[in-house]
Amino acid sequence: MMKTVNLVAGGLSLALSGCISTYHAWDGTKGYQEEQLEERQYRISYVAEQATRWDWLDDYLKRRCQELAGSHVALMSDITHDTHTVTAMSSVAVGAPVIAGGNDFGGVMMPVTSAPHEVVFNLKKAEGRCSF
């Protein structure tokens, strides 16, 4: 169980690292989401890493808007930009394997331990209204 938790924390840490975002649906941390407001109107948001340029996020909003519009002409309006932080828990190895008492004296192996710590990620969020 602990190994799974560590793998998940490591995967989350890697997923939230400073890489520039690529266009994708919401994965629980990043990507696009939409909420239907009226028959042909949506609020769309896109969350990405801090290194992602605002104009790329705006393009991601427009792309999702056009996907929702299909063959209709799509219009993005009221685009806003915001930043926020996400805190995730991870663990790090502390120490190194040590044989206490030395090999010659039948020493005892002292294992590496892990210590939980918080990892803070700064993310960007663009949001706007899609009409078609």
N, C-alpha and C positions, 0 to 999 in steps of 0.2 A: 504494500500500500504506500509506504513512504517513498519507494522508488518511483511510483506513478505520480505522486504529488510533486516530487523533484523534477520529473520529466515535464509535467504540465507547467510548473513554474519556469523552468528553463525555456520551454517553447513559447510561453507568454512573453518572457523577457526578450527572446529573439524576435518575436513578432512585433513587439513594440519598440524595437531598436530604431536608431536614427535613419533607417533606409527611407528613400522616397517612395511614396505610395503608388501602387498601380490601381487602375479602375477595377472595382469588384463590389459585390453585394456586402451588406453588413455581416461581419463575422463575430460580433459580440464586442468588438473593440473599435474597429475601423470599417470604412466602406460607406456605401450609400443606403439611405432609408427614405421611405416616402410615406406620407399620410394623405389620404384622399380627403379634400375639403368640400368639394362639390363634384358634380358629374364629370367635368373635364378640367378639374383644377386640383393640384396636389401641392403639398409642402414637401420639398426634397432637401435632405441634408447629406453632407459628405464629411466624414471625419478621417484625418490622415496624420501622418507624422509631421512634426514641426518643420522638417526640412523641405516639405512639399510646398511649392510656390502657390500663392493665392490664385493666380490665373489658371493654374492646372486644376485646382479645386472648382473654380467657376466653370471650366470646361467639362469637368465630371458631372456637375449639376445639369449643364445643358445637354450632355449626352444622355443622361438618365431621363430627362424631360422628353427628349425626342423619342427614346425607346417607348415611353408611356404613350406618347401621342400617335405612334404608328405612322400612318400616311398623312395625318393632319399637320399643319404648321404649328410648331411649338414655340412658346415664348417664355423665357425665364425673366422674372422681375423681383424686385425687393430683395436682392442678394445682400446678406450680411456676413461678416467674418467675426470669429471669436476664437479664443484660445482657452484651453482648460487642461487640467492635469488629471492623470489616472495613477493611482497608487496600487501596486501589485506586491504581494508577498513572495519572496524567494528564499532560498537558503544557500549558504556558501560553506564550503569545507573549511574547517578551522583546525590548524595543526597538521601534523604528519604522523604516519605510523611510527611509533617509538617502542623499543624493547626496554622496558624499565628493569634495571638490575643487570643488564648486559647478557649476552648470549652464553658466556661461560658460567653464569650462576643460575641458569634456568629461569631467566627473566620472563616477564609477562608482557605480551604485546598490548600496547595502548592504542586503540583505534582512532582514526580521524573522526572528529565529531562535526556536526553541522549546526549552524546558527541561523535562525530566521532573520531576515532583514527586509525593509521596505525598499522598493525600487519605484521612483517617481518618473513618469513620462509626460512630456509636454506635447499636446496634440492641438491641431488646428481643426476648426469646424466652419464650413461654409453652408449657408442655408438660404433658400429662396422659394419663390412661388412659381409653379409651372402651370401654364394655361394653354389650352389648345381647342 
